[in-house]
Amino acid sequence: MSKVRIYELAKELNVQSKELIELLASEFGIEVKNHMSAIEDEEAELIKDLIEEEKNKEKEKRESLVDEYEEMLNDSIKVKKNRNKNKNREESVSDEQENSSGEVVIEMEDTITVKELSEMLKMPSIEVIKELMFMGVMAAINAEIDIATVEKLAEKLADRLTVLVVRKEEKVIEKDTMDEEDEADLVKRPPVVTVMGHVDHGKTSLLDAIRSAKVTEGEAGGITQHIGAYMAEVNGEMVTFLDTPGHEAFTAMRARGAQVTDIVVLVVAADDGIMPQTKEAINHCKAANVPIVVAINKIDKPGANIDRVKQELAEEGVLVEDWGGDVASVPVSAKTRQGLDDLLEMILLTSEMLEAKANPNREAKGTVIEAKLDKGRGAVASLLVQNGTLHVGDSILVGNTYGRIRAMFDHKGKNVKEAGPSVPVEILGLSEVPVSGDKFEVVKDEKTARNMAEERKEAAKSAYLNTNKVSLEDLYSQIQEGKVKELSIIVKADVQGSVQALSQSLEKLSTDAVKVRVIHGAVGAISETDVTLAAASNAIIIGFNVRPDSNAVAIAEKEKVDMETYRIIYDAIDDVKAAMIGMLEPEYKEVVLGTAEVRQTYKISSVGTVAGCYVTSGKVVRNESVRVVRDGIVIFDGALSSLKRFKDDAKEVAQNYECGLTIEKFNDIKEGDIIEAYTMEEIKPSSL
């Protein structure tokens, strides 16, 4: 009689050896010592039959439980039907007639909850759940099912009900532009003006001069700073001034698609001329395509030179009207208020040319200017209404948050009930603090606003995960797919000559497939402002002999902005060129894994020379490259063909262990040779 080992039988029956040994002892009185022991074939067959019988019993028990559960479910449905039969007899009959004769249209997006589906089908939720269970779909009342499952359920219910499943058009979460309005409904609205310029060129002084001259003193005070915007009356017409003169806030709003500004007042000091932040402000205005009114400030100072300012503006591509251009310029003095009325009139004239209009007789839409969390009042947001009229009590959706307006204050701090187009207001009642630059819109109720806010949060999360900022490494593939037609670059260098040379060289690389455009070039370190502009314009930053500051690095990582620095101008040009033609190759780095010393060699006719080695450092890994070093000289570089520990193949052998190895296409191994194992790691370029 042949015998079978315990561990082989256990493996065949898919049970633990320990359990099999216990079963042998209890059922047959066979005592075995361990899993290496053997039993007769006949005993093994009896064990197999016994285990098979136990499995069949378990299967029957599970099937019985399922049948019992279905029976209980059917009984509960019958009890519920009988309970409500008399009460809803007439309604049931009418619904049945309607279902039998009419057609139920299920309008849904990608998914729908079981509860919503049962309401549309006018069927009890438990009955829909039962039908889904019979289809093999286990779903609770609040579970979501996809459109394919609903279509299958509709086919199953075809004998009782005609169900038509229609997919809803996907909701547009964000709109870049206002809804189209009927021209007859549009009325003139106050222009929205932002003041920009270099530090200490008199932006704040100019705003203060306008405020004190055109807004009642005492009412404006700290209120205007608090709300972030205010309105002034000029020749009987209102003008809205945004008290966010910094270009960073302006760019942040543009980066989020919130174009709130109609006109930019560019302040340039007559005694100082064009400075770095002035250039940045000009570039922001050009990128946003916003009309500029130049205010040449400090004309009362001894060193003022208006003509020099106009010349420097022309060099930056801003040609004023006096020099044959189309940009209005007004000499002013914030200190003496000279030319202040002329500046305000020029703003009104520019706004008339823009024909800024809006429809006040519709639900409000606009943008968040500022937002903060107040200890006593909760989330407080300063809004600029761009279209429609905002009322106290309106339910609004603001970016990824929502709320119902409990109170509203104007730029003077007075309680107001409504606000029309171009009117800045401060509101209370939001669930969370929104982000500056977020858009808001009025919706029908707070529940709708909450649901839409949740949808936007999910969409924002997906969009962030799928962010695909332009980088040189993937530029070529994006060009091929038609995603990129223009490569925007920001150039920063240590001297102005380098900025001009690098900018001109990069722009000469333009081809029919892609145009290279330097949107900003300046002297100095790569700053936070540069990264913000790059994020807003989807641009790449190239630094020559300069470094980014810590804030710029942090924001670049957060915004996924490609930022690289160079010390050789041709390297920057070559990298951009290589990226454009899809030739930016990855780099490879050699990593030494370990070394082994050959202690003894064996010659085997069918194999070749086998080296008996001792691993002295690191590890030796199979399928990796090795080099043979003899007396400090590399005599061969190849790959391992085998690696063993004793008689078994080994994936790797660590330090202080012995091993045997053979080298592919090399048999001249001698005692004392050093086998150095290494690998080549690919370093994918993450930027330029």
LOGUVO-265125 format. One record per residue (C-alpha): y, x, z. Coordinates in steps of 0.001 Angstrom, whole numbers, plus 500000, padded with zeros to 6 digits. Example, Ala and Ser with C-alpha at 12.3 -4.5 7.8 and 13.67 -1.06 7.14 Angstrom:
BEGIN
495500512300507800;498940513670507140;
REM end
This chain:
BEGIN
500000500000500000;503427501325499129;506258501362501629;509992500708501428;512685502306503575;514803500172505880;518183501322504472;517043500612500875;515914497101501824;519161496464503728;521211497555500714;519194495254498407;519661492255500740;523358493073501365;522941493190505172;523567495835507802;520625498152508619;521124497403512335;520834493638511727;517663494171509663;516058496266512420;516846493544515000;515395490857512663;512164492857512262;511786493168516016;512513489501516843;510662487749513981;507706490054513254;507448492280516322;507840495373514183;509555498157516109;511352500752513978;513388503690515248;516193503939512697;517289503027509179;515238505928507726;511967504291508860;509690502507506350;507769499190506336;505036497755504161;505902495916500917;504354492680502229;506565492748505313;509581493449503108;508808490388500949;508581488174504071;511948489479505235;513469488694501821;512145485117501895;513445484580505410;516969485801504592;517056483729501351;516085480646503364;518925481301505829;521417481671502960;520307478340501452;520752476630504820;524331478008505087;525113476799501551;523813473291502277;525829473205505486;529080474116503629;528425471493500929;527782468905503618;531098469732505309;532969469374501992;531342465977501318;532195464864504837;535820465944504410;536130464056501099;534619460944502674;537075461107505590;539959461566503142;538893458553501089;538491456450504260;542003457381505430;543425456415502031;541606453058502146;542827452367505714;546413453145504751;546181450981501644;544756448036503609;547423448418506280;550281448179503782;548551445794501385;550035442560502686;553421444050503455;554058445552500015;551918443269497862;554776442026495696;556327445509495323;552956447013494473;552290444366491847;555682444879490215;555287448678490320;551800448381488878;553091446213486061;555902448673485424;553494451637485463;550980449902483221;553533448865480666;556232451566480951;556405455319480709;557225457662483599;559276460707482616;558867463744484885;561890465976484341;561312469322486062;562097473015485924;559361475645486265;558015474111489496;558188470854491488;557075469925495017;554199467490495531;556533465165497434;559061465023494576;556247464465492064;554763461607494083;558203459941494308;558641460181490528;555119458819489928;555639456106492594;552320457097494120;551498457941497749;551664461675498433;548119461655499830;546795460224496577;548547462916494527;547124465563496885;543632464057496431;543932464130492635;545076467758492796;542104468604495054;539709467105492510;541382469366489936;540710472367492185;544326472746493338;544827472834497123;548482471880497727;550297470506500768;553052467889500527;555820470527500387;553931472971498162;555293473696494698;553122473256491600;553890474567488125;554498472604484934;550994473344483570;549386471708486648;551664468662486315;550682468297482642;546963468403483563;547556465785486267;549368463618483709;546328463793481407;544070462792484281;546271459792485115;546494458707481456;544156455710481977;546421454310484702;549854455650483798;551692457091480818;553395460257482062;555726462375479952;556488465851481357;559832467287480213;561156470740481108;564746470798482361;567130473275480809;567668476216483120;570732476001485292;573461478456484532;574194480109487850;577329481938486818;579896481194484136;582296483885483016;584858481449481685;586323478138482754;584944474987481228;586695473991478055;589487471532478700;591163468922476570;594555470302475510;596236467040476518;595113467473480155;596551470976480538;599883471569482273;601872474741482913;600870476662486037;602560479510487957;601634483002486712;599540485248488980;601020488750489363;599428491894490851;601482495000491678;599828498387491030;600833502039490983;600669505409492716;600966505882496458;604548506068497752;606072504873494474;607499501797496189;604922499025495645;605178497711499185;608970498079499232;609250496118495988;606999493348497320;609010493210500536;612267492995498557;610946490068496482;609570488379499580;612767488645501610;614906487572498644;612800484676497395;610808483438500364;612420481940503472;612667484579506164;610735483869509338;608145481766507514;606766484641505468;606670487271508223;603111488346508874;601688485248507194;601762486714503692;599962489847504802;597485487673506640;596600485430503722;596756488171501068;598958486245498614;602224484338498556;604399482280496215;608055482871495345;610527480643493502;612294482279490549;614906480255488640;613280477020489722;609764478175488765;607023479379491097;605311482786490780;602177483771492715;602058487373493942;598752488862495053;599312491085498031;596445493350496953;598372496031495048;595613498640495232;593765499224491998;590457499337493907;590664495660494844;591746494829491303;588729496662489870;586316495174492414;587348491690491303;586981492608487640;583554494125488344;582393490731489620;583794488935486568;586687487404488468;589738487868486288;592411486428488550;595467488345487373;597703487164484514;600248489997484666;600269493478486207;603519494989487432;603077498774487144;605398500535489589;606443504086488621;608904506140490664;611793507381488493;611991510667490434;608236511348490400;606901510112487053;603306509423486084;600805510424488802;596960510258489018;596808506742490493;599326505557487914;596973506753485159;594051505039486857;596046501800487116;596895501996483385;593212502490482540;592244499502484711;594797497308482952;593625498405479511;589982497819480406;590824494346481728;593141493603478777;595953492389481047;599637492532479971;601769495109481795;605383494949482967;606581498422484001;608934498540487002;610663501943487054;611524502117490762;613834504362492828;616533504581490146;619083504990492934;617674508403493937;619464511596492733;616473513030490841;615712509833488911;614968510316485198;614096507047483431;613659508643479987;611129511137481331;609095508262482811;609120506447479460;608005509621477681;605120510149480113;604129506488479709;604035506981475926;601721509973476410;599350507651478308;599392505092475490;601927502729477121;604844502429474696;607803500539476157;610003498208474097;612936500672474090;610694503137472271;609376500637469726;606424499424471747;605394496049473160;605427496806476918;608400495508478877;610093497960481265;612725497195483913;614660499799485984;614762498593489597;615567499761493090;613638498119495902;616080499606498386;619325498296496838;617617495351495059;619191496455491796;617342495012488780;615184492761490970;616298489556489220;615731491196485826;612158492070486842;611421488507487970;612892487088484746;610761489492482701;607693488295484612;608578484693483761;609189485601480121;605807487369479895;604085484377481492;605709482025478961;604273484140476164;600847483874477814;601224480084478062;599294479990481343;597975476422481726;595426474556483812;594171471027484452;595117469859487954;593197466566487583;589705467953487979;587448469577490568;588817472927491684;587586476331490616;588932479735491526;588385483110493171;588193484574496674;591109486949497351;590135488018500860;587589486960503459;586884487818507088;585085486619510206;587462485303512879;586154485030516453;587837481711517091;587706480106513626;584516481502512072;584411482442508389;587947482474506944;588564482898503215;591762483222501194;591262481479497860;593277481375494658;592837478055492857;592693478781489113;591905475304487788;591805471803489247;592983470713492685;591315471656495966;591295469063498800;590466469157502491;586946467712502888;585674469085499561;582201470642499545;582450474018497839;580106476678496557;581570480178497040;579511482973495512;576245482974497473;577600480890500338;578764477303500765;580636474981503113;582892471974503554;586636472556503897;587651471613507440;591233472894507241;593522474465504644;596724476507505054;599311477603502485;601051480999502197;603538479958504887;600775479122507371;601407475361507116;598571472862507128;598107471363503652;595800468670502304;595524469908498716;596256472910496482;596723472967492703;596315475694490046;597608479213490905;598155478211494544;596760480586497197;595328478942500332;593364479926503403;590362477722504248;587967477182507169;584475475720507083;582258478176505165;578745478960506398;579144482713505814;581859485198504910;582033485445501084;582737488628499111;586213489373497773;586164488494494081;583505485756494370;584149482582492399;584225479177494043;583774475662492701;583733472149494153;580378470331494113;579489466723494890;578086467217498426;577189469866500980;573424469560500340;573924470376496656;576154473320497592;573512474662499990;570717474392497394;572835476080494718;573800478857497158;570100479528497819;569435479641494079;572273482124493620;570940484335496417;567533484461494726;569136485125491331;571334487870492822;568287489475494441;566367489452491144;569407490727489256;569832493604491735;566160494568491450;566416494496487676;569750496316487518;569823498426484399;572915500609484547;573466502902481589;572201506455482118;571825509154479527;568049509305479943;567500505741478717;570559505453476486;568631506011473248;566072503263473964;568869500838474841;570680501707471607;567491501020469642;567130497639471366;570750496785470578;571768496669474249;574385499429474053;576951499811471308;579486501862473231;579054504641475790;581933504685478282;582589507968480077;584921508981482916;585892512673482821;587138514551485908;587953518272485774;589765521007487680;592609521404485165;594240519124482620;593270521378479688;589576520978480527;589977517182480750;591501517054477269;588995519497475741;585961517721477197;587302514257476347;587993515193472717;584615516928472330;582709513945473715;584563511409471574;583717513487468459;580025512777469165;580501509110468175;578085507843465510;577473504582463687;574891503628466306;577020504276469370;580664505031470003;581606507425472789;584785506344474560;586457508231477415;588007505385479409;589576507641482054;590271511355482369;592070513033485250;592371516194487333;590764516283490774;587527515554492643;585361512557491736;586629509850494052;585532506433495259;587971504892492776;586277506639489844;582882505290490884;584306501775491273;585807501945487780;582505503283486394;580559500438488007;583007497862486636;582974499350483128;579280500377483052;580381503961482489;578990507444483148;580961509977485232;581069513606484075;582648516188486376;583663519682485212;584182522282487967;584711519445490488;582503517739493056;582297514117494303;583337513329497853;580870511781500339;582176508227499852;581869508551496079;578242509718496384;577345506826498694;578930504194496433;577396505771493303;573932505439494846;574609501844495851;576082500821492483;573517502859490475;576270504820488718;575167507894486747;577280510823487990;576768514508487099;578755517710487447;578858520783485191;580265524307485213;579741524948481491;581488522545479145;578862522910476416;576082521805478784;577841518469479293;578366518023475551;574763519002474734;573324516606477347;575327513653476068;574363514541472500;570693514921473452;570728511543475179;572311509877472174;569590511119469809;566805510479472308;566001514164472936;566570514391476679;563215516000477550;561789515970481084;561587519223483014;558378520696484456;558048522599487696;555117524784488700;553685524018492155;551136526474493642;548341524532495349;546408527389496945;544635530744496523;541013531801496856;539450535284497040;536297536044495012;533680537387497478;530619537398495200;529708536563491591;526526535098490086;525531535086486431;523641531978485290;522524531877481674;523268528187481027;526508528136483020;528139531555482856;529709533469485721;529932531570489009;532408532921491545;531623532549495236;535079532248496816;536787531892500166;539962529766500170;542632531866501884;545591529461501645;546388525888500577;543570524259498622;541734524583495339;541611521314493371;539200520436490576;540680519654487123;543824521670487890;545041524879486259;544142528306487690;545110531882486979;543014534961487715;544981537786489358;543488541300489475;545423544095491152;548588541966491035;548320541337487289;547503537962485764;544530538587483441;543697534952482579;545329531526482773;543163528462482213;541457525550483914;538572525095486343;535402523761484726;533550523124488021;534074523273491778;531268522965494324;530652523074498066;527060524239498447;525145522125495872;527576519156495775;530545518756493467;533837518838495356;537146517251494428;539030519882496434;538273522660498903;540725523348501715;541804526578503425;539181528584505404;536267527017503508;533894528602501004;533252527281497515;531714528079494178;533651527714490956;533538528412487253;536504528902484956;536598527353481516;536162529938478699;536305532908481103;533345534814482571;534858538220483366;535306537393487056;534878540269489518;534696540582493279;538157540955494807;539889538837492157;542379536257493410;542081532732491992;545452531001492186;545365527198491682;548545525507490502;549793522319488842;552773521473486637;554810518592488047;556991516628485662;560539516177486923;561975513150485176;565758513499484791;567421510863486933;570821511407485366;572232513778482738;
REM end
